[in-house]
């Protein structure tokens, strides 16, 4: 099975024509955790890990979940971990 993980992208079935029915293969409910996601300081290139940055990240990640029909479960600013669920891929 092809799973492609790149910066800012996870693709489970890159070719739609080989995607199994919902509930088969990897095309089923999943909880996904992506680590190391931080807003970066433009000058120092270091991760920003403060409360206001966390609020901005949560807003963006929730909006992405809404747009992609995902369920936002949380964001941990200390580890840069975003957790969400999908009903299928």
C-alpha positions as CSV (number, residue, x, y, z in Angstrom):
1,X,0.0,0.0,0.0
2,X,1.3,3.4,-0.9
3,X,1.4,6.0,1.9
4,X,3.3,9.2,1.2
5,X,4.4,11.5,4.0
6,X,6.0,14.7,3.0
7,X,6.2,18.1,4.7
8,X,2.7,19.5,5.0
9,X,1.1,16.5,3.3
10,X,0.0,12.9,4.0
11,X,-1.4,10.9,1.1
12,X,-2.7,7.4,1.8
13,X,-4.0,6.5,-1.7
14,X,-2.2,8.7,-4.3
15,X,-4.1,7.0,-7.2
16,X,-7.9,7.2,-6.7
17,X,-8.5,4.3,-9.1
18,X,-6.8,1.9,-6.7
19,X,-8.6,3.1,-3.6
20,X,-10.6,0.3,-1.9
21,X,-14.1,0.6,-0.7
22,X,-14.7,2.6,2.5
23,X,-14.0,0.2,5.4
24,X,-11.4,-1.9,3.4
25,X,-7.6,-1.7,3.4
26,X,-6.4,1.6,4.9
27,X,-9.6,3.4,3.7
28,X,-11.2,3.4,7.1
29,X,-11.5,5.4,10.4
30,X,-8.1,6.6,11.6
31,X,-6.6,8.8,14.3
32,X,-3.7,10.7,12.9
33,X,-0.9,12.5,14.9
34,X,1.5,14.8,13.1
35,X,4.5,16.0,15.1
36,X,6.8,19.0,14.9
37,X,4.2,21.5,13.5
38,X,5.0,25.0,14.7
39,X,4.8,28.5,13.3
40,X,8.4,29.5,12.8
41,X,10.0,32.9,13.7
42,X,10.9,34.6,10.4
43,X,14.1,36.0,11.8
44,X,15.5,33.3,14.0
45,X,13.9,30.4,12.2
46,X,13.1,28.9,15.6
47,X,9.7,27.4,16.5
48,X,7.3,29.8,18.3
49,X,5.8,28.0,21.3
50,X,3.9,30.7,23.2
51,X,0.1,30.9,24.0
52,X,-0.8,33.4,21.3
53,X,1.0,31.3,18.6
54,X,-0.8,28.2,19.9
55,X,-4.2,30.0,19.5
56,X,-3.3,30.9,15.9
57,X,-2.3,27.3,15.1
58,X,-5.4,25.9,16.7
59,X,-7.6,28.2,14.6
60,X,-5.8,27.3,11.4
61,X,-5.8,23.6,12.1
62,X,-9.5,23.6,13.0
63,X,-10.3,25.5,9.8
64,X,-8.3,22.9,7.8
65,X,-10.2,20.1,9.5
66,X,-13.5,21.7,8.7
67,X,-12.5,22.1,5.1
68,X,-11.3,18.5,4.7
69,X,-14.1,16.8,6.7
70,X,-11.8,15.8,9.6
71,X,-12.4,15.9,13.3
72,X,-10.0,18.2,15.2
73,X,-8.9,16.5,18.4
74,X,-6.2,18.8,19.6
75,X,-2.9,20.6,19.2
76,X,0.0,20.5,21.7
77,X,2.3,23.5,21.4
78,X,5.1,21.9,23.4
79,X,5.6,19.1,21.0
80,X,3.9,20.6,17.9
81,X,1.5,17.7,17.8
82,X,-1.7,18.0,15.9
83,X,-4.2,15.2,16.4
84,X,-7.3,14.6,14.2
85,X,-9.6,11.8,13.1
86,X,-10.9,10.9,9.7
87,X,-13.7,8.5,8.8
88,X,-11.8,7.2,5.8
89,X,-9.1,8.2,3.3
